[in-house]
Structures are given as structure tokens and as C-alpha cells.
Amino acid sequence: MARSLNSATARPATLPDSREWTFSSPARYAATMFPEKLLGAARDILDEARKRGLLLATAESCTAGLISGCIAQIPGSSSVLERGFVTYSNEAKTELLDVPGALIAAHGAVSAEVARAMAEGALAHSRAAIAISCSGIAGPDGGSATKPVGLVHMAAVKRGGRLIQAERRFGDIGRTQVQLATVAEAFVLLRQVMD
């Protein structure tokens, strides 16, 4: 037989000192997934984009959503972060962002040309005014003499405005460190494309 609960014995959904899910206060969400330096940069991007009334889209390959994930750690990020595309495979880049297969075949997925097409595709398939993309080799395998582990191509674009591209060679510093360095660089490029 099921026990009935009354208000005197029922446990509250959350306790005042707990870390359980609650909608009562942003202070209850401990943002520990990313280093504080990255979270600070994400806050700066959100603040600046809000001031300018800009929505943001991401198109990520080697970071697999970490750029949008870092931004989403900040309470209120939904006022800026419009959507994110994780396009890890070549097929995803083509199907979701309209990156031509011939472009990937000619230059490789990790290239300036593909990064640019990814950023432009993110704008074309979103309501965002600015977009950031990245495609790289985080390691430990997948590198070559011409495209070593740690190589990342990125692009940031503003609708009706400028496009900035960057090639970064972080070196074989470890998969997580390459990914986090890419997130940090994404925030630099987003700030530049907004100026």
C-alpha cells in the first residue's frame, strides 16, 4: 500500500543549503565546468553583444560545443546565444551549414576555407548577427606534417560586416588544452568582429 504524504512530513524539493536544481537564484548555480578566466571572457562577450543588440551563433568542430557551452554557463546567456551547431563530421558540415563537399575535398576540413564557410553557414541558418566557427586537430592523433596536432582554423563574421580569420598552432599540449585554448581564442575573435 502506498504511503500518503502530508505537508508535515514531506521533504521540500530543495533545501536552503543544497546545490539541488532550483529556479530561485542564479547564485545557486556553481559555474565550475570552465576556468574562471574563460567564464570572465564569456561574460564580456555577452555584455558587449547585449549592448549592441546582437545575437550569436556558433559552428564548432574540434571543440564539439565547448564555445557555446562556456557561454551558456553564464546566467542570462539566452538573450544573446541564439543557437550552436556541432558539426564534427564532414557530412554534418555539409548538411547543417551548407559547406560544399568539394571545398572540404579540396582544402580539408581543417582549413581557412572551411572555417569561413562554417561561420557563413551558421549565419545563413540562424537569426544571429555574429557567428564564430572552428575546425582543428585537438589530438592526440589525426595530425600530419602539414596539419599538426594543435592546428585550429577559426572564423568570426558579422552579418553585413567584416569577417576575421585566424590560424592558431597551439602545439601538442593535450586535447583538453587545445580545446580550451580554442574557446579562449573564439572570444578574442568575437570581440574583434563586434568592434
Salt bridges, closest charged atoms under 4 A:
GLU20 OE2 - ARG11 NH2 3.21
GLU36 OE2 - ARG43 NH1 2.88
ASP47 OD1 - ARG50 NH1 3.17
GLU48 OE2 - ARG52 NE 2.59
GLU48 OE1 - ARG191 NH2 3.54
GLU82 OE1 - ARG83 NE 2.58
GLU82 OE2 - ARG127 NH1 3.65
ASP98 OD2 - HIS125 NE2 2.64
GLU113 OE1 - HIS107 ND1 3.60
GLU167 OE1 - HIS153 NE2 3.79
GLU167 OE2 - ARG169 NE 2.81
GLU185 OE2 - ARG168 NH2 2.82
ASP195 OD1 - ARG52 NH2 3.48
